[in-house]
Amino acid sequence: MRVLHVMPCMAPRYGGPVVAARGYCRGLAAQGVEVDLFTTSVDYPSVRDLPGPTGEPIVADRYTTWRFPVVFRPYLVAPALWRKLAKTIRSYDIVHIHGLYRFHAMAASWHARRSGVPYIQRLYGSLDPELHGKAERRRAKHLYERLVEFPSLNRAAAIHYTSEDERRLVEESLSFDARSIIVPVPVEGGRADEPLARGVFRSKHGLTDRKIVLHFGRLTRKKGLDILIEACAEAAREQPDIALVLAGPDNEGFERVVRGWVEKAGIAYRTLFAGMIEPEQKWNLLCDADVFALTSYSENFGIAVVEAMAANLPVVISDRVNIATEVEAAGAGVVVPCEAGATARALAGLLRAPRKVRDLARAGAAFANKFKVEQIGRTLLDRYTELLAQPTTLGQRTG
């Protein structure tokens, strides 16, 4: 089988979508699938380009990446990507498009339909009612959705969700003609050839005697950092050695707002803004934390949650993280509503209960094992095979 994945960009600062795309490609390649990835060269959302060649094959991890330059950055218009799709798309058995609202998705779906090649679209949680229903987003995107995105989704071979809760939330408010498939995000643990340097992060930042509550992800409004900051301030009254570490890129200039919340809560002196964490440093950071917290208002999967579990770190997550139902059923973490009080009680409770931490870490590690790259690659290949076996793949809805 020959498969094409299409991404808006592969910049590390873009976060989870990049991790997911790499994992899907690596997992499929491990099953013997011939995989190409078409993307742009932009270091989105910055104005810079990533280093490396454009318009040439880059082979790594048994799949091939092609990067194309952008001429209009707000929409990520890449004419060379359009031309490459026109020239090669008929050589693929199936096309997997990641994301909406950018040139790459419009171009890939248009060429796939024109050439009769089945395609799948992954939503990235962008149609979750929490995000999709906001008035300012609806005004800006309503016409584009009606003219471009929704017709494209209706004619897809399938819409790709990463959890049952993500699918349920979308289908409660929107209806599409396409089938749906659920394939979780592949998540990898630390590599065996990269030994973990425990204590390095703590020592570097003077946190050797602190209980670290870690948020690992982009600084953006939907992550619920206002809830987490208030919760840490409340928990600190019971656990005075708490330190809050906020690790992740500030792609939107949102750090200024978050710092305001920290000052207002009175915990600026116990909060560290660690910034963008390079991949080789990620596992050392996770292993130095005491509790991982993700209090998102909307989260279509939560890659960092599973990564924390893989590092034997207990997790506290909101019930808006779309794998929360599975996490709670597996006893693999503490699930709380999007409320500071409930989050504070969960954090303080874990920090004073080492036995419960051990139990959660054990269950979390077992839960994380379900998302290994090779296993998810097999699942995705099975879904492709099922879709291609259907005599009429485009625009048919499952029951």
Secondary structure by P-SEA (a helix, b strand, c coil): cbbbbbbccccccccaaaaaaaaaaaaaaaaccbbbbbbbccccccccccccccccccccccbbbbbbbbccccccccaaaaaaaacccccccbbbbcccccaaaaaaaaaaaaacbbbbbbccccccccccccaaaaaacaaaaacccaaaaaaccbbbbccaaaaaaaaacccccbbbbbbcbbbbccccccccccaaaaaaaccccccccccccccccccaaaaaaaaaaaaaaccccbbbbbbccccccaaaaaaaaaaaacccccccccccccccaaaaaaaaccbbbbbcccccccaaaaaaaaacbbbbbcccccaaaaaaaacccccccccaaaaaaaaaaaaacaaaaaaaaaaaaaaaccccaaaaaaaaaaaaaaaaacccccccccc
